[in-house]
Amino acid sequence: MAEVHYGVVQVGDRWTIIGDQLRFGAYRNRHEAERAAVRLAEQATGLGLPVRMHLQDETGQLHRPTLLS
């Protein structure tokens, strides 16, 4: 089964959502970007697709992905 991967990363002074062939939004803080990414992921999980969410913290560390179902 296919998986969808989304990430929330900092680009300059903004946070953005990335994925396969996707770069979406310019949020003022990580929390806003994460909420938007979860809403986006809910669309895929509603179709039965598993989503792995990759989150970067304020120090630039990219953490292990979380499986959303």
N, C-alpha and C positions, 0 to 999 in steps of 0.2 A: 504494500500500500504506500502511496505517496505521502510524504510529509511536507508541511509548510514550515519554513524558517523565517522568523522575523527577529530583528535586532533593534535595540534602542542604543544609539551611540551619540557622543558629543562631536559636533563639527564646528570648530571655532567656539563662539559663545552661545551656540544653540544646540538643541538636542533634536535628533531626527530618527525616523523609523526606516530601517533598511530591510531588504529582502531580495529574492531572486529577481533581477531586473527592476527593482523598486527602490526609490528614495523618496520619502514622503514626509512633509511637514518641517517646520522650523519652530520648535517649542522653546519657551523661555527657561524651562527647567525640566529635569529628568522625570519628575513625578507626572507632569502633564503629558509628556511623550509616552510614558509607560501606560497611562490610562488610555490614551488613543490607540496604542499598539494592542492592548487587551481587547478593546472594542473591535478592532480590525480582525484579530485572531478569532473572536467569537463568530464571525461570519464563516470562517473556514471550518471551525469545529462544529458549527450548526449543520454543515454539509457532511459531517462524518470524517473530516480530515484531521489527523493529529497535527498539532502546532508545537514547535519548539521555539521558545522565547529566549533570546540571547540579550543579556543586559550588561551594559558597561556602567561602572560606577564613576563618581566624580574624580577619582585618581587616575582613570584611564584603564583600570583593570576590567577585562572582559571575563565574566563569570561563566561557569558551566550552564548550558541551556536548561530551562525548565520545561517539562512536557505539560502542555495544556490540553485538556480533553473535554 
